[in-house]
Amino acid sequence: MDREQDVTQDGTTTGTTGTTGTTGTAGTAGAWATKARGSLTRYRVLAWVTGVMLLLLCVEMVLKYVVHSPVADAFAWIPYAHGWIYVVYLVTVFDLWATMRWGFGRLVTMALAGVVPVMSFVLERRVHAQALARIDAAAPRSPAAPGPVEG
């Protein structure tokens, strides 16, 4: 249901019903920043969940194959849960990677973080810092916007 719009010299757009608003990089950067912050939040949550599930998987495997404990049978669901959570994690990785327009190497590294124990926690911290710096550089939060409390 898109409609055609023309940009006038003063920066406003006109459509079939007249003037509809202003154009410019501020609105575009703000929309991108909102999308990027959402992608980053989803990635952070899934990175932590995937990391915890991977650690539980490692414990389950040690109990099963090293200790030969019958307790490991109670945790037989963990490999399946980690596998499906990892698939969702990959979707969030791709979403953040595409939104931030990072290189292919970053995609591979972020994807591998879900299968190397503890790497998801380390990489999540680094990715979060770099992504947030880039988002804030593109569209800093307004003073009225909620953010971390300093003090």
C-alpha positions as CSV (number, residue, x, y, z in Angstrom):
1,M,0.0,0.0,0.0
2,D,2.9,2.4,-0.8
3,R,2.1,5.6,-2.4
4,E,4.3,7.7,-4.6
5,Q,5.9,10.8,-3.1
6,D,7.8,13.7,-4.6
7,V,10.4,15.6,-2.6
8,T,10.2,19.4,-2.9
9,Q,13.1,21.8,-2.7
10,D,12.3,22.7,0.9
11,G,12.6,19.1,2.0
12,T,9.0,18.2,2.3
13,T,7.3,15.3,0.6
14,T,4.1,15.5,-1.3
15,G,1.8,12.6,-2.1
16,T,-1.7,12.3,-3.4
17,T,-3.1,14.1,-0.4
18,G,-0.7,17.0,-0.2
19,T,2.2,17.6,2.2
20,T,3.1,14.6,4.3
21,G,6.2,15.4,6.2
22,T,9.9,16.3,6.0
23,T,12.7,14.1,4.7
24,G,16.3,13.9,5.7
25,T,18.9,11.8,7.3
26,A,17.8,12.5,10.9
27,G,14.6,10.6,10.4
28,T,16.3,7.8,8.5
29,A,19.1,7.6,11.0
30,G,16.6,7.5,13.9
31,A,14.6,4.7,12.2
32,W,17.8,2.8,11.6
33,A,19.0,3.3,15.1
34,T,15.7,2.0,16.5
35,K,15.9,-1.1,14.3
36,A,19.5,-1.6,15.2
37,R,18.8,-1.3,18.9
38,G,16.1,-3.9,18.6
39,S,18.4,-6.2,16.7
40,L,21.1,-5.7,19.3
41,T,18.8,-6.5,22.2
42,R,17.5,-9.7,20.5
43,Y,21.1,-10.7,19.8
44,R,22.2,-10.1,23.4
45,V,19.3,-12.1,24.9
46,L,19.9,-15.0,22.5
47,A,23.7,-14.9,23.0
48,W,23.2,-15.4,26.7
49,V,20.6,-18.1,26.4
50,T,22.7,-20.0,23.9
51,G,25.8,-19.6,26.0
52,V,24.0,-21.0,29.1
53,M,22.5,-23.8,27.2
54,L,25.9,-24.7,25.7
55,L,27.4,-24.8,29.2
56,L,24.6,-27.1,30.3
57,L,25.2,-29.2,27.3
58,C,28.9,-29.5,28.3
59,V,27.9,-30.5,31.8
60,E,25.5,-33.1,30.5
61,M,28.1,-34.6,28.2
62,V,30.7,-34.8,31.0
63,L,28.2,-36.5,33.2
64,K,27.2,-38.9,30.4
65,Y,30.5,-39.8,28.8
66,V,33.1,-39.1,31.5
67,V,31.4,-39.8,34.8
68,H,28.9,-42.3,33.3
69,S,26.3,-41.0,35.7
70,P,22.7,-42.1,35.4
71,V,21.8,-38.5,36.3
72,A,22.7,-37.5,32.7
73,D,19.6,-39.3,31.5
74,A,17.5,-36.6,33.1
75,F,19.2,-34.0,31.0
76,A,18.7,-35.8,27.6
77,W,16.5,-32.8,26.5
78,I,19.4,-30.3,26.6
79,P,21.0,-31.2,23.2
80,Y,17.7,-30.8,21.5
81,A,16.9,-27.5,23.3
82,H,20.4,-26.1,22.6
83,G,20.0,-27.1,18.9
84,W,16.8,-25.2,18.4
85,I,17.9,-22.3,20.5
86,Y,21.0,-22.1,18.4
87,V,18.9,-21.9,15.2
88,V,17.0,-18.9,16.7
89,Y,20.4,-17.4,17.7
90,L,21.6,-17.7,14.1
91,V,18.6,-15.8,13.0
92,T,19.3,-13.0,15.4
93,V,23.0,-13.0,14.4
94,F,22.1,-12.6,10.8
95,D,19.6,-9.9,11.6
96,L,22.1,-7.9,13.6
97,W,24.9,-8.5,11.0
98,A,22.7,-7.3,8.2
99,T,21.5,-4.3,10.1
100,M,25.0,-3.2,11.1
101,R,26.4,-4.1,7.6
102,W,29.5,-5.8,9.0
103,G,31.9,-7.9,7.1
104,F,31.5,-11.6,6.4
105,G,34.2,-12.5,9.0
106,R,32.1,-11.0,11.7
107,L,29.1,-13.1,10.7
108,V,31.2,-16.3,10.9
109,T,32.7,-15.3,14.2
110,M,29.3,-14.5,15.7
111,A,27.8,-17.8,14.4
112,L,30.7,-19.8,15.9
113,A,30.2,-18.1,19.3
114,G,27.1,-20.3,19.8
115,V,29.1,-23.6,19.6
116,V,32.3,-22.7,21.4
117,P,31.8,-22.7,25.2
118,V,32.0,-19.3,26.9
119,M,32.7,-17.6,23.5
120,S,29.2,-16.3,23.3
121,F,29.6,-14.3,26.5
122,V,32.9,-12.8,25.5
123,L,31.8,-11.9,22.0
124,E,28.4,-10.6,23.1
125,R,30.2,-8.0,25.3
126,R,32.5,-6.9,22.4
127,V,29.7,-6.9,19.8
128,H,27.4,-4.9,22.1
129,A,30.1,-2.3,22.8
130,Q,30.9,-1.9,19.1
131,A,27.3,-1.9,17.9
132,L,26.2,0.6,20.5
133,A,29.0,3.0,19.7
134,R,28.1,2.8,16.0
135,I,24.4,3.3,16.8
136,D,25.0,6.2,19.1
137,A,27.3,7.8,16.5
138,A,24.6,7.6,13.8
139,A,21.7,8.7,16.0
140,P,22.4,9.7,19.5
141,R,19.6,9.3,22.0
142,S,17.7,12.4,22.9
143,P,17.8,13.6,26.5
144,A,14.2,12.5,26.9
145,A,14.9,9.0,25.7
146,P,15.5,6.4,28.4
147,G,19.0,5.2,28.8
148,P,21.6,4.2,31.4
149,V,21.5,6.2,34.6
150,E,24.7,7.9,35.4
151,G,25.6,8.6,38.9
